[in-house]
Amino acid sequence: MPVYEFECPKGTTTERIVPMGTETISCPCCHKKAKKIVSRFSFELKGGGWYADGYASTKSSGGSSDSR
């Protein structure tokens, strides 16, 4: 299940793991309906990755496989 951010009418923001399609939850501090909001997320690729490691290449130019 994905993590979503919800905001209540008082401005309190909370994160919850809820099923997809859930639009409102009960706010943990004021118990009013909190609506799902669009939030930013962080996504960072580290390392060489599959493309830089040669997996996308169709030619065999000394890759990591050993075919002796």
N, C-alpha and C positions, 0 to 999 in steps of 0.2 A: 504494500500500500504506500502511496506517495505522501510526502509531508507537505501540508498546505499552511499558509498564514491566514489568520482570521482577525478581523478588527471589530470591536463592539462599538455601540453608539457613543460611549464615553471616550473612545480613542485608545483603549487598551489593545495591544497586539499580542497574539499568542500563536504558537505553532502546534499543529496536531497531526498525527498520522491517522488519516481517515480514508475510507473507500472513495474511489473516483466517483464524481457526480454529487458529492456532498457539498451543498452550497452554504448551509448555515450550521452553527453549533451553538451550544449554550456557553456564554462567557464564564470562565472560572472565577472571576472576581465579582461581577455584578449580576450574573445569571440571566442576562438579557441575550437576545439573538445576536450572534456575531457573524458577519458576512465574510465570505472568502474574498481575499484581495490578491491582486497580481503583485508578486514580489520578485526582487532580483535574486539571482542565484550565482554561485561561483562555479566555474568550470575551468579546470586548468589541465592541459596535457603536459606531462613531464616525460623526459627521456627521448630516445630516438623515435619510438613509435614503430608500428608495423610497416609503414611506408618507407621510412628511412632505413630500416633494417633489411630491405630488399625483398620483402614478401610480395610486393606489387610488381616486381620485375619479372618478365617472362624469359629473359635470357639467363643462363647459368654462368655467372662470372665470378666463381670462387665464393659462393655464398656459404652459409653456415652448415650446409649438408655435406657429409663426407661420403662420396661414392667411389670407394676404392675396391 
